[in-house]
Amino acid sequence: MYRQKLIVGNWKMNKTTADAAVLVSDIAAIVARRTDVDVVVCPPFTALESVSRAIEGSVVKLGAQNMHPELSGAFTGEISAPMLRALFVTHVILGHSERRTWFGETDASVNQKVLAALKNQLRPILCVGETLAEREAGATLKVIQTQTERALEGVSRELAPGVIVAYEPVWAIGTGKVATADQAQEVHAFIRSLVTKLFGEGVAQRTRILYGGSMKPANAGELLGENDIDGGLIGGASLEARSFTDLIQAAAEVK
């Protein structure tokens, strides 16, 4: 089954409101009206509104970097799904390794967020991935299975196609290290087999699985050419319009 490539920019804690609007305007101008690759940018919360205005009428879609599972309440510093929807956010990154490492997120809390996102018509970008110690111990697939199955617990077969999975080997995030195409493909294929077991072959073949470990224009073609790698969750290379759009072009060129 054909799955259109998806390139997502995770800006993390970078860009002021004004800087974000300039960056996304440059991206949108270069991308123009192309429809052969889906593009999402995920600025910090403070820049969501300015970016939302800047991409109005473009093919670029808006994502958030996190959200709280509750709709409202006494949760100081948090953002809810309705707040995101009001800014025309369509995607939300959930369970990123930095959230798990620095802010104590667990498989159970990520699962709550995935369910809340789907219930509120947001497309979760579910992040899973192993540390260097876990890879060296031969535990990669066990870690991926646990994180994936727990995060998707309670998701219905009807809503499951709305989930995007991002494999992010923790040891390759921001380090310049990259999983080889074979290493990445092995894990992506394994994730697809898990989705098949949970929701059936039809859902699994529609599910897009992104690679999220230091993808750059120089290595994108090889990674994106693998059968089960459907795009990239891009960190550092998404903070400059040319490098990000070069990745979009690389995705478009993969047959």
Secondary structure as a PSIPRED ss2 file (coil, helix, strand):
# PSIPRED VFORMAT (PSIPRED V4.0)

   1 M C   1.000  0.000  0.000
   2 Y C   1.000  0.000  0.000
   3 R C   1.000  0.000  0.000
   4 Q C   1.000  0.000  0.000
   5 K C   1.000  0.000  0.000
   6 L E   0.000  0.000  1.000
   7 I E   0.000  0.000  1.000
   8 V E   0.000  0.000  1.000
   9 G E   0.000  0.000  1.000
  10 N E   0.000  0.000  1.000
  11 W C   1.000  0.000  0.000
  12 K C   1.000  0.000  0.000
  13 M C   1.000  0.000  0.000
  14 N C   1.000  0.000  0.000
  15 K C   1.000  0.000  0.000
  16 T C   1.000  0.000  0.000
  17 T H   0.000  1.000  0.000
  18 A H   0.000  1.000  0.000
  19 D H   0.000  1.000  0.000
  20 A H   0.000  1.000  0.000
  21 A H   0.000  1.000  0.000
  22 V H   0.000  1.000  0.000
  23 L H   0.000  1.000  0.000
  24 V H   0.000  1.000  0.000
  25 S H   0.000  1.000  0.000
  26 D H   0.000  1.000  0.000
  27 I H   0.000  1.000  0.000
  28 A H   0.000  1.000  0.000
  29 A H   0.000  1.000  0.000
  30 I H   0.000  1.000  0.000
  31 V H   0.000  1.000  0.000
  32 A C   1.000  0.000  0.000
  33 R C   1.000  0.000  0.000
  34 R C   1.000  0.000  0.000
  35 T C   1.000  0.000  0.000
  36 D C   1.000  0.000  0.000
  37 V C   1.000  0.000  0.000
  38 D E   0.000  0.000  1.000
  39 V E   0.000  0.000  1.000
  40 V E   0.000  0.000  1.000
  41 V E   0.000  0.000  1.000
  42 C E   0.000  0.000  1.000
  43 P C   1.000  0.000  0.000
  44 P C   1.000  0.000  0.000
  45 F H   0.000  1.000  0.000
  46 T H   0.000  1.000  0.000
  47 A H   0.000  1.000  0.000
  48 L H   0.000  1.000  0.000
  49 E H   0.000  1.000  0.000
  50 S H   0.000  1.000  0.000
  51 V H   0.000  1.000  0.000
  52 S H   0.000  1.000  0.000
  53 R H   0.000  1.000  0.000
  54 A H   0.000  1.000  0.000
  55 I C   1.000  0.000  0.000
  56 E C   1.000  0.000  0.000
  57 G C   1.000  0.000  0.000
  58 S C   1.000  0.000  0.000
  59 V C   1.000  0.000  0.000
  60 V C   1.000  0.000  0.000
  61 K E   0.000  0.000  1.000
  62 L E   0.000  0.000  1.000
  63 G E   0.000  0.000  1.000
  64 A E   0.000  0.000  1.000
  65 Q C   1.000  0.000  0.000
  66 N C   1.000  0.000  0.000
  67 M C   1.000  0.000  0.000
  68 H E   0.000  0.000  1.000
  69 P C   1.000  0.000  0.000
  70 E C   1.000  0.000  0.000
  71 L C   1.000  0.000  0.000
  72 S C   1.000  0.000  0.000
  73 G C   1.000  0.000  0.000
  74 A C   1.000  0.000  0.000
  75 F C   1.000  0.000  0.000
  76 T C   1.000  0.000  0.000
  77 G C   1.000  0.000  0.000
  78 E C   1.000  0.000  0.000
  79 I C   1.000  0.000  0.000
  80 S E   0.000  0.000  1.000
  81 A H   0.000  1.000  0.000
  82 P H   0.000  1.000  0.000
  83 M H   0.000  1.000  0.000
  84 L H   0.000  1.000  0.000
  85 R H   0.000  1.000  0.000
  86 A H   0.000  1.000  0.000
  87 L C   1.000  0.000  0.000
  88 F C   1.000  0.000  0.000
  89 V C   1.000  0.000  0.000
  90 T C   1.000  0.000  0.000
  91 H E   0.000  0.000  1.000
  92 V E   0.000  0.000  1.000
  93 I E   0.000  0.000  1.000
  94 L E   0.000  0.000  1.000
  95 G C   1.000  0.000  0.000
  96 H C   1.000  0.000  0.000
  97 S H   0.000  1.000  0.000
  98 E H   0.000  1.000  0.000
  99 R H   0.000  1.000  0.000
 100 R H   0.000  1.000  0.000
 101 T H   0.000  1.000  0.000
 102 W H   0.000  1.000  0.000
 103 F H   0.000  1.000  0.000
 104 G C   1.000  0.000  0.000
 105 E C   1.000  0.000  0.000
 106 T C   1.000  0.000  0.000
 107 D H   0.000  1.000  0.000
 108 A H   0.000  1.000  0.000
 109 S H   0.000  1.000  0.000
 110 V H   0.000  1.000  0.000
 111 N H   0.000  1.000  0.000
 112 Q H   0.000  1.000  0.000
 113 K H   0.000  1.000  0.000
 114 V H   0.000  1.000  0.000
 115 L H   0.000  1.000  0.000
 116 A H   0.000  1.000  0.000
 117 A H   0.000  1.000  0.000
 118 L H   0.000  1.000  0.000
 119 K H   0.000  1.000  0.000
 120 N C   1.000  0.000  0.000
 121 Q C   1.000  0.000  0.000
 122 L C   1.000  0.000  0.000
 123 R E   0.000  0.000  1.000
 124 P E   0.000  0.000  1.000
 125 I E   0.000  0.000  1.000
 126 L E   0.000  0.000  1.000
 127 C E   0.000  0.000  1.000
 128 V E   0.000  0.000  1.000
 129 G C   1.000  0.000  0.000
 130 E C   1.000  0.000  0.000
 131 T C   1.000  0.000  0.000
 132 L H   0.000  1.000  0.000
 133 A H   0.000  1.000  0.000
 134 E H   0.000  1.000  0.000
 135 R H   0.000  1.000  0.000
 136 E H   0.000  1.000  0.000
 137 A C   1.000  0.000  0.000
 138 G C   1.000  0.000  0.000
 139 A C   1.000  0.000  0.000
 140 T H   0.000  1.000  0.000
 141 L H   0.000  1.000  0.000
 142 K H   0.000  1.000  0.000
 143 V H   0.000  1.000  0.000
 144 I H   0.000  1.000  0.000
 145 Q H   0.000  1.000  0.000
 146 T H   0.000  1.000  0.000
 147 Q H   0.000  1.000  0.000
 148 T H   0.000  1.000  0.000
 149 E H   0.000  1.000  0.000
 150 R H   0.000  1.000  0.000
 151 A H   0.000  1.000  0.000
 152 L C   1.000  0.000  0.000
 153 E C   1.000  0.000  0.000
 154 G C   1.000  0.000  0.000
 155 V C   1.000  0.000  0.000
 156 S C   1.000  0.000  0.000
 157 R C   1.000  0.000  0.000
 158 E C   1.000  0.000  0.000
 159 L C   1.000  0.000  0.000
 160 A H   0.000  1.000  0.000
 161 P H   0.000  1.000  0.000
 162 G H   0.000  1.000  0.000
 163 V C   1.000  0.000  0.000
 164 I E   0.000  0.000  1.000
 165 V E   0.000  0.000  1.000
 166 A E   0.000  0.000  1.000
 167 Y E   0.000  0.000  1.000
 168 E C   1.000  0.000  0.000
 169 P C   1.000  0.000  0.000
 170 V H   0.000  1.000  0.000
 171 W H   0.000  1.000  0.000
 172 A H   0.000  1.000  0.000
 173 I C   1.000  0.000  0.000
 174 G C   1.000  0.000  0.000
 175 T C   1.000  0.000  0.000
 176 G C   1.000  0.000  0.000
 177 K C   1.000  0.000  0.000
 178 V C   1.000  0.000  0.000
 179 A C   1.000  0.000  0.000
 180 T C   1.000  0.000  0.000
 181 A H   0.000  1.000  0.000
 182 D H   0.000  1.000  0.000
 183 Q H   0.000  1.000  0.000
 184 A H   0.000  1.000  0.000
 185 Q H   0.000  1.000  0.000
 186 E H   0.000  1.000  0.000
 187 V H   0.000  1.000  0.000
 188 H H   0.000  1.000  0.000
 189 A H   0.000  1.000  0.000
 190 F H   0.000  1.000  0.000
 191 I H   0.000  1.000  0.000
 192 R H   0.000  1.000  0.000
 193 S H   0.000  1.000  0.000
 194 L H   0.000  1.000  0.000
 195 V H   0.000  1.000  0.000
 196 T H   0.000  1.000  0.000
 197 K H   0.000  1.000  0.000
 198 L H   0.000  1.000  0.000
 199 F H   0.000  1.000  0.000
 200 G C   1.000  0.000  0.000
 201 E H   0.000  1.000  0.000
 202 G H   0.000  1.000  0.000
 203 V H   0.000  1.000  0.000
 204 A H   0.000  1.000  0.000
 205 Q H   0.000  1.000  0.000
 206 R H   0.000  1.000  0.000
 207 T C   1.000  0.000  0.000
 208 R C   1.000  0.000  0.000
 209 I E   0.000  0.000  1.000
 210 L E   0.000  0.000  1.000
 211 Y E   0.000  0.000  1.000
 212 G C   1.000  0.000  0.000
 213 G C   1.000  0.000  0.000
 214 S C   1.000  0.000  0.000
 215 M C   1.000  0.000  0.000
 216 K C   1.000  0.000  0.000
 217 P H   0.000  1.000  0.000
 218 A H   0.000  1.000  0.000
 219 N H   0.000  1.000  0.000
 220 A H   0.000  1.000  0.000
 221 G H   0.000  1.000  0.000
 222 E H   0.000  1.000  0.000
 223 L H   0.000  1.000  0.000
 224 L H   0.000  1.000  0.000
 225 G C   1.000  0.000  0.000
 226 E C   1.000  0.000  0.000
 227 N C   1.000  0.000  0.000
 228 D C   1.000  0.000  0.000
 229 I C   1.000  0.000  0.000
 230 D C   1.000  0.000  0.000
 231 G E   0.000  0.000  1.000
 232 G E   0.000  0.000  1.000
 233 L E   0.000  0.000  1.000
 234 I E   0.000  0.000  1.000
 235 G C   1.000  0.000  0.000
 236 G H   0.000  1.000  0.000
 237 A H   0.000  1.000  0.000
 238 S H   0.000  1.000  0.000
 239 L C   1.000  0.000  0.000
 240 E C   1.000  0.000  0.000
 241 A H   0.000  1.000  0.000
 242 R H   0.000  1.000  0.000
 243 S H   0.000  1.000  0.000
 244 F H   0.000  1.000  0.000
 245 T H   0.000  1.000  0.000
 246 D H   0.000  1.000  0.000
 247 L H   0.000  1.000  0.000
 248 I H   0.000  1.000  0.000
 249 Q H   0.000  1.000  0.000
 250 A H   0.000  1.000  0.000
 251 A H   0.000  1.000  0.000
 252 A H   0.000  1.000  0.000
 253 E H   0.000  1.000  0.000
 254 V C   1.000  0.000  0.000
 255 K C   1.000  0.000  0.000
